């Protein structure tokens, strides 16, 4: 092979690699979409009005939670240079209560039934 043949072969191989990369990207996109379809396959359907009801229930649960109740927080106080008391740090410690409040409000929107048993 001479130099021109080798350069032509290199150019052809680079072009083939680029084309296959494009195909691989298409396959990756299709694979990701198909995986998402599989995840969504067994999800129950939710109507727009049901989604809005859930949103209102969550909003109600959050709005009725006692964020102003200092017992829901762990607060560390300190004195500043002027001798004033200041909040050094605070941490929300009753996340479980908030979660339970939200879950209760959302679950009240549905009638609970037993799961269907599958034969395996």
WOCORHU-V543891 format. One line per field, one symbol per residue. psi: psi as a letter, one per 20 degrees, with the letter a starting at -180 (. if undefined). Layout:
psi: ???
This chain:
psi: qrggggggggggghggggghggghhghgggggghghgggigjpqqprghgghggghgggggghiqmhioiiiqoppqrpahjjqpqogqqpoilhhggghgggggghiiqpprqqppqo.
